[in-house]
Amino acid sequence: MKVVAEIVAAIILLASGGYLAPKAVESFKKEAIIKVNQGLPPLQSFTQKLQK
């Protein structure tokens, strides 16, 4: 029974991770671009990769 519970928990984690991860990545991209725009050293190539 414990093994079944662990399998179900793993499936739930994978499913929620697949849903939440893209949103987290998008949020990180936006924040990085904002920080660069606020006066951090120019990272134009990095910024262009994030915007793709």
N, C-alpha and C positions, 0 to 999 in steps of 0.2 A: 504494500500500500504506500509506503514511503517513496518508493521509486516512481510510482504513478504520480504522486504529488510533485515530485521534483521535475518530472517530464512536463507536467502541466505548467509549472512555474517557469520553466525554460521557454516553453512556447509563448507564454504571455509576455515574457521579457523580450523575446525576439520580435513579436508582433508590435509591441509598444515602441521598441527601439526603431523599427522600420518606419513608424509614423512620426516619432519625435525627432529623430536624427536630422532629416532634411530641414526641418524648421530651425533647429539649433545651428546648423551650418549656415543657413541663410541669414540668421540673426548675427552670427559671427562675422560674416562678410560685410554686412551693413555697418557694424560697429568698427571694423577695421578701416573701412573707407572713410568713415566720419573722423576717426582719430588721425588718419593721414592728412585729411583735409584741414584739420585744426592746427597743423604746423609741425607735425613730425617730419623727419627727414623724407625727401622724396623717394617713394617706392613705386614708381610708375609701372614697371613691369609686373610687380606683385599685385598692384591694384587692378591692372588690366586682366590678370588671370582670375582674380576674385569676381570681376564683373561678368565674366563669361558664363 
